[in-house]
Amino acid sequence: MQIRNCAKNFPNGACLLFGRDYRDPIADGVELKRLVLTQETGEGKSMGEVFSPEVVEVVEPKYRAALAEKTEVFEYGFGGRNYLVYILPVTNEHGEIWAGMVTTQNITARKQSEKKLKRSNTILKAQQEAALEGVLVSDEKNAISSYNHRFCEMWEIPEPVCKSKNKNKILECILPQIVNPLKIGSQVEYLVAHLTEVGRQEIYLKDGRVFDCYSAPALSPQCESYGRIWSFLSITARKQPEIRVRQQAEREQVLGGW
């Protein structure tokens, strides 16, 4: 009776109990009808009398394994739905296996959500790689979660270092290139500490290049922080005339002091 009640109230799934002849003395649960079964069509029948040969080919070895004291866990598609299936041995008070149990849980909604998430992540990654900017994404703990190839290229970071996502190693590649690393580091620390703020700054490199750095938080509709996005755009060509004018003014000031 307890097993019957458990099977009947099994949430979002079905529960079947089978004997050594592979017949199901108990079959119940909210998903039973979706599995093209009812108590009348399932109970007392062998799997070959209920399911197609294709299903039997998959399930029968796992029934045998359960009766040999082995638990099987797998995902299976049936009737356009996805199920998480457990097939496990059932023992008596002496620890002897007297039956096997099958529990199935409908995970179709979860699998659809996972598929949508995978699609969104794929599109996001493609957008990152197509961008002219170097992009770095950090999570809510300030750990590096993703980047694009352009980021590695702009900062001349070896690919193995980028793939490691080791923040300290990446900074070891970046900081020596910057004209004023202490100032830039201070601005970065400020943005990391202030999760909702947007930041923008120009970064001058020792080799003459100039990057426009823009940083924005990744926030949920409830303003929960998911991390921060950093983008780097080379503005060297645009800044060169300005740099030359400033350098000329500095030279004239020096010469005027003689």
Secondary structure, DSSP 8 states (H G I E B T S, - for coil): -HHHHHHHT-TTEEEEEE-TTSB-SEEE-TTTGGGT--HHHHTT-BHHHHS-HHHHHHHHHHHHHHHTT--EEEEEEETTEEEEEEEEEEE-TTS-EEEEEEEEEE-HHHHHHHHHHHHHHHHHHHHHHH-SSEEEEE-TTS-EEEE-HHHHHHTT--HHHHHHT-HHHHHHHHGGGBSSHHHHHHHHHHHHHSTT--EEEEEEBTTS-EEEEEEEEEE-TT--EEEEEEEEEE-HHHHHHHHHHHHHHHHHHHHHT-
